[in-house]
Amino acid sequence: MPAEMPRRSGAPARPPVHAPSGMQLDENDLKLLHLLQESAREPIRTLDERIAPQHNSTLHRINRLEDSGAILRYMADIEEGIFGTWLFYGVQIALTQADRANSSRLEAAIKAAPEITEAAEPVGVFDWTVRITLQKPADWAQLQTNIDPSTDFIQTAHLHPLGRVKKQMSPHSLFVEETV
């Protein structure tokens, strides 16, 4: 069994972590996922050296993590300034009480809308939070009509322009290592 990854001071003990397939991830799997989240373009040889220098199993480990559903895709972080006048907005959506339990049609429309770059179901007042791209705020009305054409799902929607990103997405806190 590999030695555990050092934890930062005061961090809670790491619970067992499982891939969607049920496969339990070991410390080397978690270390590899952390490295891939930081830079998925790192050469396999470099990953080998940083994870388990005594093994040449990193490519096999990556394939196993992909097959288990732990790795879903590889993406590039793109400088949002290249999109010019197309701004990002956050939208908080509250659904009508009657349609909360039957929102699969709305969910499919949200997933299919190219203007919606991210969507989540938060706990609390709102039923959906989405991140969208629009040329101007008035374009939200058309997008709302596209995702809820019969207007029977969305009760209220609050559109907020998003400013500059202050912190890029970072690895999950279970990956945080103690710096000594």
Rosetta blueprint (number, residue, H / E / L):
1 M L
2 P L
3 A L
4 E L
5 M L
6 P L
7 R E
8 R L
9 S L
10 G L
11 A L
12 P L
13 A L
14 R L
15 P L
16 P L
17 V E
18 H E
19 A L
20 P L
21 S L
22 G L
23 M L
24 Q E
25 L E
26 D L
27 E H
28 N H
29 D H
30 L H
31 K H
32 L H
33 L H
34 H H
35 L H
36 L H
37 Q H
38 E H
39 S L
40 A L
41 R L
42 E L
43 P L
44 I H
45 R H
46 T H
47 L H
48 D H
49 E H
50 R H
51 I H
52 A L
53 P L
54 Q L
55 H L
56 N L
57 S L
58 T H
59 L H
60 H H
61 R H
62 I H
63 N H
64 R H
65 L H
66 E H
67 D H
68 S H
69 G L
70 A L
71 I L
72 L L
73 R L
74 Y L
75 M L
76 A L
77 D L
78 I L
79 E L
80 E H
81 G H
82 I H
83 F H
84 G L
85 T L
86 W L
87 L E
88 F E
89 Y E
90 G E
91 V E
92 Q E
93 I E
94 A E
95 L E
96 T L
97 Q H
98 A H
99 D H
100 R L
101 A L
102 N L
103 S L
104 S H
105 R H
106 L H
107 E H
108 A H
109 A H
110 I H
111 K H
112 A H
113 A L
114 P L
115 E L
116 I E
117 T E
118 E E
119 A E
120 A E
121 E L
122 P L
123 V L
124 G L
125 V L
126 F L
127 D L
128 W E
129 T E
130 V E
131 R E
132 I E
133 T E
134 L E
135 Q L
136 K L
137 P L
138 A L
139 D H
140 W H
141 A H
142 Q H
143 L H
144 Q H
145 T H
146 N H
147 I H
148 D L
149 P L
150 S L
151 T L
152 D L
153 F L
154 I E
155 Q E
156 T E
157 A E
158 H E
159 L E
160 H E
161 P E
162 L L
163 G L
164 R L
165 V L
166 K L
167 K L
168 Q L
169 M L
170 S L
171 P L
172 H L
173 S H
174 L H
175 F H
176 V L
177 E E
178 E L
179 T L
180 V L
